[in-house]
Each structure stands twice: as C-alpha cells, then as structure tokens.
Amino acid sequence: MSDFQPVESSNLESAAYDADNESIIVRFKNGTAYRYPNCSEQLWKDFQTQFDGKKGRSAGKFLNSQLRPRAYEKLDDWK
C-alpha cells in the first residue's frame, strides 16, 4: 500500500492506494476511514490531482462524484 498522502480539505485528512487490493482508502478528520474496492490505479491518479485544492480542484467533490457511488466499507477509527 502506498503511504497516506495529505489532502487539502475541510473534511478529508489523507488518502492512500492499495495496489494489491485495488482499493482507495480515505481518512476523514472526524476519525472515520473508508475503503473503496475495485478502484483502478488511474482512478487513484485522477483523485491525487485534486489533493491540493487549488484552482478549483476539490478532493471532496471528486470523492462525492467518483467514489461514494461505489461499494465501500467503513474501517475502524484510525485516530
């Protein structure tokens, strides 16, 4: 699994890609974390382009439009 990368967001803390399981893991500032399985490496790269939050980019909007419609599992609190 890749290291967690910080995300500029009011709600998201960080995210990582697990290539072995083709999953994106997202950590929220409120202490929850979710795993989104069946995510391609390209989807992960597209998500990463939104992490800086500059020039209209938004990791939160990407999460809501591209990841939330997918199946997911809540992980134990990570804090």
PDB file as gemmi writes it, atoms N, CA and C in Angstrom:
CRYST1    1.000    1.000    1.000  90.00  90.00  90.00 P 1                      
ATOM      1  N   MET A   1       0.852  -1.172   0.000  1.00  0.00           N  
ATOM      2  CA  MET A   1       0.000   0.000   0.000  1.00  0.00           C  
ATOM      3  C   MET A   1       0.897   1.235   0.000  1.00  0.00           C  
ATOM      4  N   SER A   2       0.467   2.240  -0.741  1.00  0.00           N  
ATOM      5  CA  SER A   2       1.210   3.494  -0.747  1.00  0.00           C  
ATOM      6  C   SER A   2       1.013   4.208   0.581  1.00  0.00           C  
ATOM      7  N   ASP A   3       1.920   5.125   0.875  1.00  0.00           N  
ATOM      8  CA  ASP A   3       1.788   5.927   2.086  1.00  0.00           C  
ATOM      9  C   ASP A   3       0.575   6.836   1.960  1.00  0.00           C  
ATOM     10  N   PHE A   4      -0.008   7.154   3.104  1.00  0.00           N  
ATOM     11  CA  PHE A   4      -1.120   8.100   3.094  1.00  0.00           C  
ATOM     12  C   PHE A   4      -0.594   9.477   2.718  1.00  0.00           C  
ATOM     13  N   GLN A   5      -1.322  10.138   1.842  1.00  0.00           N  
ATOM     14  CA  GLN A   5      -0.960  11.468   1.382  1.00  0.00           C  
ATOM     15  C   GLN A   5      -1.942  12.475   1.956  1.00  0.00           C  
ATOM     16  N   PRO A   6      -1.444  13.602   2.445  1.00  0.00           N  
ATOM     17  CA  PRO A   6      -2.340  14.613   2.995  1.00  0.00           C  
ATOM     18  C   PRO A   6      -3.230  15.206   1.912  1.00  0.00           C  
ATOM     19  N   VAL A   7      -4.429  15.595   2.319  1.00  0.00           N  
ATOM     20  CA  VAL A   7      -5.406  16.178   1.401  1.00  0.00           C  
ATOM     21  C   VAL A   7      -5.824  17.541   1.949  1.00  0.00           C  
ATOM     22  N   GLU A   8      -5.793  18.567   1.103  1.00  0.00           N  
ATOM     23  CA  GLU A   8      -6.293  19.889   1.489  1.00  0.00           C  
ATOM     24  C   GLU A   8      -7.813  19.857   1.372  1.00  0.00           C  
ATOM     25  N   SER A   9      -8.479  19.788   2.510  1.00  0.00           N  
ATOM     26  CA  SER A   9      -9.930  19.647   2.515  1.00  0.00           C  
ATOM     27  C   SER A   9     -10.460  19.995   3.904  1.00  0.00           C  
ATOM     28  N   SER A  10     -11.688  20.450   3.953  1.00  0.00           N  
ATOM     29  CA  SER A  10     -12.288  20.717   5.254  1.00  0.00           C  
ATOM     30  C   SER A  10     -12.699  19.421   5.964  1.00  0.00           C  
ATOM     31  N   ASN A  11     -12.906  18.340   5.212  1.00  0.00           N  
ATOM     32  CA  ASN A  11     -13.359  17.079   5.805  1.00  0.00           C  
ATOM     33  C   ASN A  11     -12.364  15.928   5.678  1.00  0.00           C  
ATOM     34  N   LEU A  12     -11.574  15.909   4.611  1.00  0.00           N  
ATOM     35  CA  LEU A  12     -10.656  14.795   4.373  1.00  0.00           C  
ATOM     36  C   LEU A  12      -9.304  15.056   5.013  1.00  0.00           C  
ATOM     37  N   GLU A  13      -8.733  14.027   5.618  1.00  0.00           N  
ATOM     38  CA  GLU A  13      -7.411  14.117   6.247  1.00  0.00           C  
ATOM     39  C   GLU A  13      -6.330  13.652   5.274  1.00  0.00           C  
ATOM     40  N   SER A  14      -6.497  12.427   4.743  1.00  0.00           N  
ATOM     41  CA  SER A  14      -5.488  11.834   3.877  1.00  0.00           C  
ATOM     42  C   SER A  14      -6.097  10.671   3.105  1.00  0.00           C  
ATOM     43  N   ALA A  15      -5.322  10.176   2.137  1.00  0.00           N  
ATOM     44  CA  ALA A  15      -5.792   9.049   1.319  1.00  0.00           C  
ATOM     45  C   ALA A  15      -4.592   8.235   0.857  1.00  0.00           C  
ATOM     46  N   ALA A  16      -4.847   6.971   0.549  1.00  0.00           N  
ATOM     47  CA  ALA A  16      -3.789   6.075   0.078  1.00  0.00           C  
ATOM     48  C   ALA A  16      -4.381   5.098  -0.920  1.00  0.00           C  
ATOM     49  N   TYR A  17      -3.493   4.500  -1.726  1.00  0.00           N  
ATOM     50  CA  TYR A  17      -3.916   3.486  -2.699  1.00  0.00           C  
ATOM     51  C   TYR A  17      -3.264   2.159  -2.342  1.00  0.00           C  
ATOM     52  N   ASP A  18      -4.060   1.123  -2.279  1.00  0.00           N  
ATOM     53  CA  ASP A  18      -3.587  -0.238  -2.031  1.00  0.00           C  
ATOM     54  C   ASP A  18      -3.625  -0.974  -3.366  1.00  0.00           C  
ATOM     55  N   ALA A  19      -2.482  -1.023  -4.041  1.00  0.00           N  
ATOM     56  CA  ALA A  19      -2.413  -1.623  -5.381  1.00  0.00           C  
ATOM     57  C   ALA A  19      -2.700  -3.126  -5.344  1.00  0.00           C  
ATOM     58  N   ASP A  20      -2.281  -3.800  -4.282  1.00  0.00           N  
ATOM     59  CA  ASP A  20      -2.507  -5.244  -4.185  1.00  0.00           C  
ATOM     60  C   ASP A  20      -3.993  -5.578  -4.191  1.00  0.00           C  
ATOM     61  N   ASN A  21      -4.790  -4.722  -3.561  1.00  0.00           N  
ATOM     62  CA  ASN A  21      -6.234  -4.960  -3.478  1.00  0.00           C  
ATOM     63  C   ASN A  21      -7.049  -4.000  -4.340  1.00  0.00           C  
ATOM     64  N   GLU A  22      -6.359  -3.167  -5.115  1.00  0.00           N  
ATOM     65  CA  GLU A  22      -7.012  -2.174  -5.976  1.00  0.00           C  
ATOM     66  C   GLU A  22      -8.076  -1.398  -5.199  1.00  0.00           C  
ATOM     67  N   SER A  23      -7.637  -0.813  -4.074  1.00  0.00           N  
ATOM     68  CA  SER A  23      -8.545  -0.081  -3.200  1.00  0.00           C  
ATOM     69  C   SER A  23      -7.980   1.296  -2.879  1.00  0.00           C  
ATOM     70  N   ILE A  24      -8.886   2.258  -2.738  1.00  0.00           N  
ATOM     71  CA  ILE A  24      -8.527   3.578  -2.241  1.00  0.00           C  
ATOM     72  C   ILE A  24      -9.051   3.673  -0.816  1.00  0.00           C  
ATOM     73  N   ILE A  25      -8.172   4.104   0.091  1.00  0.00           N  
ATOM     74  CA  ILE A  25      -8.561   4.281   1.480  1.00  0.00           C  
ATOM     75  C   ILE A  25      -8.543   5.776   1.772  1.00  0.00           C  
ATOM     76  N   VAL A  26      -9.644   6.276   2.322  1.00  0.00           N  
ATOM     77  CA  VAL A  26      -9.774   7.700   2.626  1.00  0.00           C  
ATOM     78  C   VAL A  26      -9.984   7.854   4.125  1.00  0.00           C  
ATOM     79  N   ARG A  27      -9.182   8.725   4.729  1.00  0.00           N  
ATOM     80  CA  ARG A  27      -9.310   9.050   6.148  1.00  0.00           C  
ATOM     81  C   ARG A  27      -9.950  10.429   6.271  1.00  0.00           C  
ATOM     82  N   PHE A  28     -10.910  10.523   7.170  1.00  0.00           N  
ATOM     83  CA  PHE A  28     -11.602  11.785   7.416  1.00  0.00           C  
ATOM     84  C   PHE A  28     -11.104  12.410   8.712  1.00  0.00           C  
ATOM     85  N   LYS A  29     -11.213  13.707   8.825  1.00  0.00           N  
ATOM     86  CA  LYS A  29     -10.754  14.422  10.014  1.00  0.00           C  
ATOM     87  C   LYS A  29     -11.550  14.054  11.256  1.00  0.00           C  
ATOM     88  N   ASN A  30     -12.759  13.521  11.084  1.00  0.00           N  
ATOM     89  CA  ASN A  30     -13.581  13.150  12.240  1.00  0.00           C  
ATOM     90  C   ASN A  30     -13.211  11.781  12.817  1.00  0.00           C  
ATOM     91  N   GLY A  31     -12.183  11.129  12.241  1.00  0.00           N  
ATOM     92  CA  GLY A  31     -11.711   9.859  12.781  1.00  0.00           C  
ATOM     93  C   GLY A  31     -12.203   8.631  12.056  1.00  0.00           C  
ATOM     94  N   THR A  32     -13.043   8.798  11.061  1.00  0.00           N  
ATOM     95  CA  THR A  32     -13.513   7.633  10.307  1.00  0.00           C  
ATOM     96  C   THR A  32     -12.637   7.424   9.075  1.00  0.00           C  
ATOM     97  N   ALA A  33     -12.672   6.211   8.573  1.00  0.00           N  
ATOM     98  CA  ALA A  33     -11.931   5.869   7.363  1.00  0.00           C  
ATOM     99  C   ALA A  33     -12.769   4.882   6.562  1.00  0.00           C  
ATOM    100  N   TYR A  34     -12.658   4.973   5.250  1.00  0.00           N  
ATOM    101  CA  TYR A  34     -13.408   4.097   4.347  1.00  0.00           C  
ATOM    102  C   TYR A  34     -12.485   3.534   3.291  1.00  0.00           C  
ATOM    103  N   ARG A  35     -12.755   2.279   2.918  1.00  0.00           N  
ATOM    104  CA  ARG A  35     -12.039   1.620   1.835  1.00  0.00           C  
ATOM    105  C   ARG A  35     -13.017   1.485   0.659  1.00  0.00           C  
ATOM    106  N   TYR A  36     -12.551   1.905  -0.506  1.00  0.00           N  
ATOM    107  CA  TYR A  36     -13.325   1.797  -1.738  1.00  0.00           C  
ATOM    108  C   TYR A  36     -12.632   0.777  -2.631  1.00  0.00           C  
ATOM    109  N   PRO A  37     -13.157  -0.465  -2.705  1.00  0.00           N  
ATOM    110  CA  PRO A  37     -12.522  -1.502  -3.517  1.00  0.00           C  
ATOM    111  C   PRO A  37     -12.811  -1.313  -5.007  1.00  0.00           C  
ATOM    112  N   ASN A  38     -12.113  -2.099  -5.804  1.00  0.00           N  
ATOM    113  CA  ASN A  38     -12.297  -2.116  -7.256  1.00  0.00           C  
ATOM    114  C   ASN A  38     -12.024  -0.757  -7.888  1.00  0.00           C  
ATOM    115  N   CYS A  39     -10.951  -0.111  -7.440  1.00  0.00           N  
ATOM    116  CA  CYS A  39     -10.544   1.176  -7.985  1.00  0.00           C  
ATOM    117  C   CYS A  39      -9.239   1.000  -8.755  1.00  0.00           C  
ATOM    118  N   SER A  40      -9.241   1.443  -9.961  1.00  0.00           N  
ATOM    119  CA  SER A  40      -8.041   1.326 -10.795  1.00  0.00           C  
ATOM    120  C   SER A  40      -6.968   2.308 -10.339  1.00  0.00           C  
ATOM    121  N   GLU A  41      -5.749   2.045 -10.745  1.00  0.00           N  
ATOM    122  CA  GLU A  41      -4.658   2.965 -10.441  1.00  0.00           C  
ATOM    123  C   GLU A  41      -4.893   4.310 -11.125  1.00  0.00           C  
ATOM    124  N   GLN A  42      -5.523   4.293 -12.291  1.00  0.00           N  
ATOM    125  CA  GLN A  42      -5.822   5.547 -12.986  1.00  0.00           C  
ATOM    126  C   GLN A  42      -6.814   6.391 -12.185  1.00  0.00           C  
ATOM    127  N   LEU A  43      -7.816   5.757 -11.594  1.00  0.00           N  
ATOM    128  CA  LEU A  43      -8.765   6.495 -10.755  1.00  0.00           C  
ATOM    129  C   LEU A  43      -8.028   7.126  -9.579  1.00  0.00           C  
ATOM    130  N   TRP A  44      -7.104   6.381  -8.970  1.00  0.00           N  
ATOM    131  CA  TRP A  44      -6.291   6.910  -7.878  1.00  0.00           C  
ATOM    132  C   TRP A  44      -5.496   8.132  -8.341  1.00  0.00           C  
ATOM    133  N   LYS A  45      -4.859   8.023  -9.506  1.00  0.00           N  
ATOM    134  CA  LYS A  45      -4.081   9.151 -10.035  1.00  0.00           C  
ATOM    135  C   LYS A  45      -4.983  10.360 -10.290  1.00  0.00           C  
ATOM    136  N   ASP A  46      -6.175  10.116 -10.792  1.00  0.00           N  
ATOM    137  CA  ASP A  46      -7.127  11.209 -11.020  1.00  0.00           C  
ATOM    138  C   ASP A  46      -7.507  11.863  -9.684  1.00  0.00           C  
ATOM    139  N   PHE A  47      -7.702  11.049  -8.658  1.00  0.00           N  
ATOM    140  CA  PHE A  47      -8.040  11.554  -7.327  1.00  0.00           C  
ATOM    141  C   PHE A  47      -6.886  12.406  -6.786  1.00  0.00           C  
ATOM    142  N   GLN A  48      -5.659  11.926  -6.954  1.00  0.00           N  
ATOM    143  CA  GLN A  48      -4.487  12.644  -6.459  1.00  0.00           C  
ATOM    144  C   GLN A  48      -4.386  14.060  -7.035  1.00  0.00           C  
ATOM    145  N   THR A  49      -4.813  14.243  -8.262  1.00  0.00           N  
ATOM    146  CA  THR A  49      -4.714  15.573  -8.883  1.00  0.00           C  
ATOM    147  C   THR A  49      -5.573  16.598  -8.159  1.00  0.00           C  
ATOM    148  N   GLN A  50      -6.492  16.139  -7.329  1.00  0.00           N  
ATOM    149  CA  GLN A  50      -7.404  17.031  -6.617  1.00  0.00           C  
ATOM    150  C   GLN A  50      -6.936  17.369  -5.208  1.00  0.00           C  
ATOM    151  N   PHE A  51      -5.884  16.721  -4.725  1.00  0.00           N  
ATOM    152  CA  PHE A  51      -5.472  16.825  -3.324  1.00  0.00           C  
ATOM    153  C   PHE A  51      -5.054  18.223  -2.898  1.00  0.00           C  
ATOM    154  N   ASP A  52      -4.536  19.042  -3.810  1.00  0.00           N  
ATOM    155  CA  ASP A  52      -4.026  20.351  -3.390  1.00  0.00           C  
ATOM    156  C   ASP A  52      -5.127  21.390  -3.216  1.00  0.00           C  
ATOM    157  N   GLY A  53      -6.306  21.138  -3.765  1.00  0.00           N  
ATOM    158  CA  GLY A  53      -7.430  22.053  -3.597  1.00  0.00           C  
ATOM    159  C   GLY A  53      -7.265  23.390  -4.299  1.00  0.00           C  
ATOM    160  N   LYS A  54      -6.281  23.520  -5.166  1.00  0.00           N  
ATOM    161  CA  LYS A  54      -6.020  24.792  -5.848  1.00  0.00           C  
ATOM    162  C   LYS A  54      -6.731  24.855  -7.193  1.00  0.00           C  
ATOM    163  N   LYS A  55      -6.946  26.056  -7.649  1.00  0.00           N  
ATOM    164  CA  LYS A  55      -7.512  26.315  -8.977  1.00  0.00           C  
ATOM    165  C   LYS A  55      -8.817  25.557  -9.212  1.00  0.00           C  
ATOM    166  N   GLY A  56      -9.668  25.541  -8.207  1.00  0.00           N  
ATOM    167  CA  GLY A  56     -10.970  24.905  -8.349  1.00  0.00           C  
ATOM    168  C   GLY A  56     -10.988  23.404  -8.139  1.00  0.00           C  
ATOM    169  N   ARG A  57      -9.825  22.806  -7.871  1.00  0.00           N  
ATOM    170  CA  ARG A  57      -9.783  21.362  -7.635  1.00  0.00           C  
ATOM    171  C   ARG A  57     -10.326  21.078  -6.240  1.00  0.00           C  
ATOM    172  N   SER A  58     -10.997  19.947  -6.092  1.00  0.00           N  
ATOM    173  CA  SER A  58     -11.575  19.590  -4.803  1.00  0.00           C  
ATOM    174  C   SER A  58     -11.599  18.081  -4.624  1.00  0.00           C  
ATOM    175  N   ALA A  59     -10.841  17.595  -3.654  1.00  0.00           N  
ATOM    176  CA  ALA A  59     -10.841  16.163  -3.351  1.00  0.00           C  
ATOM    177  C   ALA A  59     -12.215  15.728  -2.850  1.00  0.00           C  
ATOM    178  N   GLY A  60     -12.896  16.604  -2.112  1.00  0.00           N  
ATOM    179  CA  GLY A  60     -14.229  16.281  -1.607  1.00  0.00           C  
ATOM    180  C   GLY A  60     -15.238  16.098  -2.724  1.00  0.00           C  
ATOM    181  N   LYS A  61     -15.200  16.973  -3.713  1.00  0.00           N  
ATOM    182  CA  LYS A  61     -16.111  16.840  -4.855  1.00  0.00           C  
ATOM    183  C   LYS A  61     -15.811  15.572  -5.640  1.00  0.00           C  
ATOM    184  N   PHE A  62     -14.512  15.261  -5.815  1.00  0.00           N  
ATOM    185  CA  PHE A  62     -14.133  14.031  -6.509  1.00  0.00           C  
ATOM    186  C   PHE A  62     -14.638  12.819  -5.734  1.00  0.00           C  
ATOM    187  N   LEU A  63     -14.444  12.837  -4.420  1.00  0.00           N  
ATOM    188  CA  LEU A  63     -14.915  11.743  -3.585  1.00  0.00           C  
ATOM    189  C   LEU A  63     -16.418  11.540  -3.759  1.00  0.00           C  
ATOM    190  N   ASN A  64     -17.176  12.624  -3.686  1.00  0.00           N  
ATOM    191  CA  ASN A  64     -18.633  12.520  -3.799  1.00  0.00           C  
ATOM    192  C   ASN A  64     -19.089  12.049  -5.170  1.00  0.00           C  
ATOM    193  N   SER A  65     -18.420  12.465  -6.217  1.00  0.00           N  
ATOM    194  CA  SER A  65     -18.876  12.101  -7.563  1.00  0.00           C  
ATOM    195  C   SER A  65     -18.314  10.775  -8.059  1.00  0.00           C  
ATOM    196  N   GLN A  66     -17.087  10.438  -7.665  1.00  0.00           N  
ATOM    197  CA  GLN A  66     -16.429   9.257  -8.224  1.00  0.00           C  
ATOM    198  C   GLN A  66     -16.322   8.062  -7.279  1.00  0.00           C  
ATOM    199  N   LEU A  67     -16.240   8.304  -5.987  1.00  0.00           N  
ATOM    200  CA  LEU A  67     -16.042   7.196  -5.048  1.00  0.00           C  
ATOM    201  C   LEU A  67     -17.294   6.818  -4.271  1.00  0.00           C  
ATOM    202  N   ARG A  68     -18.031   7.777  -3.785  1.00  0.00           N  
ATOM    203  CA  ARG A  68     -19.215   7.462  -2.961  1.00  0.00           C  
ATOM    204  C   ARG A  68     -20.248   6.604  -3.678  1.00  0.00           C  
ATOM    205  N   PRO A  69     -20.428   6.735  -5.003  1.00  0.00           N  
ATOM    206  CA  PRO A  69     -21.403   5.861  -5.665  1.00  0.00           C  
ATOM    207  C   PRO A  69     -20.973   4.384  -5.688  1.00  0.00           C  
ATOM    208  N   ARG A  70     -19.716   4.110  -5.376  1.00  0.00           N  
ATOM    209  CA  ARG A  70     -19.193   2.743  -5.407  1.00  0.00           C  
ATOM    210  C   ARG A  70     -19.461   2.041  -4.076  1.00  0.00           C  
ATOM    211  N   ALA A  71     -19.262   0.743  -4.097  1.00  0.00           N  
ATOM    212  CA  ALA A  71     -19.320  -0.020  -2.849  1.00  0.00           C  
ATOM    213  C   ALA A  71     -18.167   0.436  -1.959  1.00  0.00           C  
ATOM    214  N   TYR A  72     -18.346   0.376  -0.644  1.00  0.00           N  
ATOM    215  CA  TYR A  72     -17.298   0.779   0.279  1.00  0.00           C  
ATOM    216  C   TYR A  72     -17.484   0.037   1.586  1.00  0.00           C  
ATOM    217  N   GLU A  73     -16.445   0.092   2.404  1.00  0.00           N  
ATOM    218  CA  GLU A  73     -16.545  -0.462   3.752  1.00  0.00           C  
ATOM    219  C   GLU A  73     -15.941   0.518   4.729  1.00  0.00           C  
ATOM    220  N   LYS A  74     -16.597   0.685   5.869  1.00  0.00           N  
ATOM    221  CA  LYS A  74     -16.084   1.550   6.923  1.00  0.00           C  
ATOM    222  C   LYS A  74     -15.018   0.787   7.677  1.00  0.00           C  
ATOM    223  N   LEU A  75     -13.900   1.450   7.934  1.00  0.00           N  
ATOM    224  CA  LEU A  75     -12.801   0.846   8.671  1.00  0.00           C  
ATOM    225  C   LEU A  75     -12.840   1.330  10.113  1.00  0.00           C  
ATOM    226  N   ASP A  76     -12.136   0.619  10.988  1.00  0.00           N  
ATOM    227  CA  ASP A  76     -12.056   1.049  12.383  1.00  0.00           C  
ATOM    228  C   ASP A  76     -11.462   2.450  12.445  1.00  0.00           C  
ATOM    229  N   ASP A  77     -11.811   3.189  13.469  1.00  0.00           N  
ATOM    230  CA  ASP A  77     -11.253   4.539  13.642  1.00  0.00           C  
ATOM    231  C   ASP A  77      -9.742   4.477  13.558  1.00  0.00           C  
ATOM    232  N   TRP A  78      -9.181   5.426  12.865  1.00  0.00           N  
ATOM    233  CA  TRP A  78      -7.737   5.426  12.659  1.00  0.00           C  
ATOM    234  C   TRP A  78      -7.012   6.367  13.599  1.00  0.00           C  
ATOM    235  N   LYS A  79      -7.735   7.182  14.350  1.00  0.00           N  
ATOM    236  CA  LYS A  79      -7.058   8.115  15.262  1.00  0.00           C  
ATOM    237  C   LYS A  79      -6.648   7.414  16.538  1.00  0.00           C  
TER     238      LYS A  79                                                      
END                                                                             
